[in-house]
Amino acid sequence: MLPVIDDLERYCVFLDFDGTLVQIQDRPDDVRVEASTLRFIERLQGKVGGAFALISGRDIDVVDRLLHPLVTPVAGVHGLQRRDAEGQLHSPVIDQRIVEAIATDIEAAFNEEPSIIIEKKTGAVALHYRLRPDFETRCLALAETIVRNQPELHLIKGKMVCEIRINGNDKAAVIEAFLAERPFKGRIPIFAGDDATDESGFAAVNAGGGVSIKIGGGPTSAKFRAADVVELRNWFEGLLEAARTSRVK
């Protein structure tokens, strides 16, 4: 069940991307953002005075391409990157050669198995096995072996994906950073996400008295739950319509 919110203008909104704003696809490159979704983001962003940000596992550049021509504040690679409301990019210095070496090792281990998708990001490599769930144990074992003796790396486990990432901020840290800045500062945070990678963000929002929403099943620290992307979208659309109707009266 999702909460009743009377005055959305007092809130700021953080949304995960895949599985929250858009449906997850078997291949990351298959995701498309419909024009109706762009209009929804624009309406929501306007209602909260620009205090809207995407908190994604994808690279910021990829999010920008998918949302073109819309540009929003965004965190990428599970918090490793962040672009604030002023357009300033916050990111550690990253040696991308580490990513290339990891990707090469994974490619060799799976001998170019077409159903195993290797997604190279800035500072991370994601290993997707959604098309071959029977490969889960093998994928996790390989990822754990790679990070075991490299303290600068850590493993992030998600839905049918494991990701090897250079150490840096998580989703909690970037949400807290946004909340310290305008136009987010002083507002009540809403954060919705669908995966274990969003749990740190839920914890940060809960600590700040905000609204945390888990999409789908599974254990979570989120206070509320939506069944799927559609239910979350309909909830927000209802809040926007209620605000519009109230203004007309």
Secondary structure, DSSP 4 states (H G I P E B T S, - for coil): -PPP-S-GGGEEEEE-SBTTTB---SSGGG----HHHHHHHHHHHHHTTT-EEEE-SS-HHHHHHHHTT----EEEGGGTEEE-TTS-EE-----HHHHHHHHHHHHHHHTT-TTSEEEEETTEEEEE-TT-GGGHHHHHHHHHHHHHT-TTEEEEEETTEEEEEES---HHHHHHHHHTSTTTTTSEEEEEE-SGGGHHHHHHHHHTT-EEEEESSS----SEEESSHHHHHHHHHHHHHHHHHHHH-
